[in-house]
């Protein structure tokens, strides 16, 4: 049954994209965050974590390295920090000027509408904001007040109105999540029809209030990749690092279940370990060129290329 599901999803992905996987250069811009989400290792209250924010020079060097290795999309991800995000617009504008053909994706959390607009004018054209749960009561058990699902969804609509290609998604197996919650997530994604879907298993971090809860299921995550591929054939769906943290073949398993994007990490090595959203993040110590060689070899074994 599951193999039939994966095969059907894979066939739909191949119809849309061929046996091609797109690479996105992930740059973890900053682990400074104003929020205190109960599951996240970079939450404001985690005083054990050394904090950093990449400089303009660091970011441009990461982009240059990725470009020279053939990647054409840069993904700046970071904690929610509105003043720093506004200041980041200057660097985004320089990225756009230096690599006019690149796609620039941001994942910086909930920001004021005027900051989203500034980042869009500066040259960013994609934004990922995971909704985390379509059930308001479940959302409230993962986030402190005054964070509200209603505001997050409003941000997603603002991003789309500004012309961003927009992404949403959730953790699979997060604490207190029920099957009904996941069904609500699927229905929300179907209704919003995002261009990108960020989906991975929950992995606990010990320095959080939910650090003692079990990790989510890699197998259930793969089933959701397949369901969402069948639902939205043209969506960009990454096979996430969290999945490959739970199982060694996670990267290729995600692709064989319908994913079509991989996001190798180009964050400087000295900061990469400090972007600790969860425990045991895979690939922290791998250098860029070696990482790409490994990805190409893995894809070749299953008949795909980048």
N, C-alpha and C positions, 0 to 999 in steps of 0.2 A: 504493500500500500504506500509506504513512505517512498520507496524507490520509484514508484509510478509518479508520485507527486513531484519528486525532484527531477525526474526525466522530463515531465511535461513543462516544468518551469525552465529547465535548461534549453529545451527546444524553442520555447518562446523567446528566451534571451538571444539565442543564436539567430533566430529569424530577424530580430531587431538589430543586432550588433555584429553578427558573425562570431567567429571564435576569437574575439578581440577583448582584451581587458584594458581598461583605462587606468593610468597611474596618476595619483594626485600627491603632490609633495606636501606632507604635513609639517607645519612649523608651529610648535607649541610656544606661543608668543609670551605668555605670562601665567604664573600660577597664583597671582594676587587676585583675590575674589572677595567681594563685599558680602556674599551670601553664606549661609550656614547650613546648606542642605545636609540632611541626616546621613546620606550615603556616600558623600564625595570626599575624597582624601585631601583636596585643596580647599576645603571649607574654611571659613574665616577663623574658627576656633581651634584649628589644628596648629598649635604653637610648636609642635615638633618638626614642622616642615620648613626648610630654608626657602625663603621667597626670592623670586627673580622676575625681571621683566627684560626681554631682549631689547637691545639698542637698535636704532635704525640701521647701523652698520652690520649688526648681527643678522638682522632680517634679510637685508639685501644680499649678504654673503650666502645665506641659506638658499635664497632664490637663484643666485648665480650658479651655485653648485647643482641644484636640481635641473636648471635649464641646460647646463652643459651635459648632463646625463640623459637628456631627452624628454624631461617632464615638461608639460605645458599648462599645468594648473597648480597654483599655490593655494594652500589652505592654512590661514592664520587662525589658530584656536587659542582661547585663553579664558581665564576667569572673568567674572562680570565686574567691570571696573569702569563706569561711564566716563570719568574725566580722562583716564588713560586711553580709552577707546576713541574719544574725540581727538586727542593728540595724535593717535595712530593714523589719522586720516592723511597727514602729510607724508608718512611713509607709504601708505597705499597709493597716493598720487605719484610718488617716485617709482614705485613698482610698475604702475601702469605706463609711465613714460619710458621706463627702461625695457619693459617687455610688453609692447602694445598688443601682441597676439595672445598673451596668456589670459587664462581665466583666473580670477581672484575670488576665492571663497573665504568668507569670514564665519566664525562661530564664537561669538563674544557675549552671548546671553541677551538678557532683556535690557534694552537701551532706550533713551528718549527718542521720539520720532525724529527730532531734528538731527540727532547724531546718526541715526540710520540714513537720513537724507544726505548728510555730509559725506559719509562713507560711500554712498552710491555715486555722488557727484565726483568723488575722488578717484573712482575707477573700479570699485568692487562690484561684481555682478552676480555673486551667489551668496546666500546666507543660510546656514544650518542652525536651527533652533529646535532642539528636541522637545517635544511636548511632555514627555515622560509618563503621563497617564491621562487618558480621556475621562477618567472618573474623578470628579472633584474631591471626594472624600479620600480616595487612595492618594491622589496628588498631595493632599494635606498631611498625610502620614509620612511622606517622603521629604517635605519641605517645611521650614518654619514659617510662622506668620511674619510679615504680611504677604508672603508669596502666594499668589493665587493662579489657578489654572486659567481663569477668565482673562487675566492680564497677559499671560503667555500667548494665548490664542489671539488676542488682540494684536500683539506684536507680530505674529505670523501674517496676519492680514495687512498690517502696515507695511511689512517688508515686500509683500507681493504687490501692493499698490504702488510702491516706489520703483517697481520694475526688476527687483531681484528675482533670479531663479531661487526658489525657496525649498528648504528641506526641513523635515520633522522626523520624529521617531521616538523610541522608548527603550528602556532596559527590559529584557525578558527575564522573568523570575525575580523581579525586585520584591523586597519584603512586603507581605500583605496582598500581593497581586493575586487575583483570581482569574480563572478562565474567562469569566464574564468581562473582567477588566480588559483582557487582551482582545476580546471580541469588540469591545467599545473602541479600543485603539485602532483596530483594523477598519472599523466603520468610519472613524474620524479621518483616517488617512485616505480612505476611498472617497469621502466627501470633499476633502481639501485638494486632493490630487497634487501632491507636491512633486517637484521635479527630482528631488533627492529624498532618500529614506535612510536615516541613520539608526541602525538597529544592532544591538549586541546583548550578550548575556550580562546580568548583574554579577559583579564580582565584589565581595566585601573588602573594605579597608579597615584595618584594626583600630585606627585612630578616629573612628566615627561612631555615632550612637547605634548604627546598624551593622557594626563590624562583626558581630557574632552570628549573623544570619547566613544561611548556606548560599552558595553561588547558584545562579540560574543554570538552566539546562542548555547545553550546546545543541542537543538534538531538537529541542523546541525552537531554539533560535533558527536552526536550519529550516524547520517546517515553515516558520514565518517568512523567511526569505522567499521560499517557494510560493507561498500564498500571495505575497505582495507582488512578486514578479508576474504571476498570472493575472492579478488584479490591475496592475499598472505596467504594461509591457515595456514602455519606454523610459521608466524611471532609472536614475542612477542609484544603485544599491551597493555600497561597499561591503566587502567581506572584512569584518573589523578585527582590530588587534585583540579586543577582548575575547573574541571567539578563538583565535589562535593561541591565546593564553590558556584556555581551558583544554584544548586538544591540539597536539602537534601538527595535525593536518588541517587545522581550521581554515587556513587561507584557501586551500584548494577545495575543501568541503563546501565552503560558502559559495564558491564559483559554480560547483557542480549542483548546487541547489538554486541557482538563478542569479547570484550576485555578479556584477560586471565591473567593479571598481576595487582597486587596492590603493592604500594610502601609506607608502613608505615614509618613515619618520626622518626628517631632515633637521630636527632641532639639534643645536650644538650639543656634543656629548656631555659637556660639563653641566648642562641644565636638564638633560633629558630625564634623569632619574628623579628629579624634583617635581616633575609634572605627574604626580602620583595620584591619579583619579581613583585607582584601586590597587590592590596588592598584587605584586608579581607581574607587572606589565611586560609583555613579551617584546623582545627586540631592543631593549634599552641600550645594550652595549655594542650593537652591530653598526659598523661603519657604512656610509652611504653606498659606495661602489660594491662592497661585498653583499649588502642587503639587496641591491638590484640584481646582482648575479644569482643570488639564491632564489629570488622571485622568478626570474626568467627560467631557471632550471626547473622549478616546481611547475610552472605553467606548461613547459614543454612536455612534462610527463603526462599531462591530461589533454594535450592537443590544443592549447591556447597560446596566444602571443599578445604582446602589448602594442 
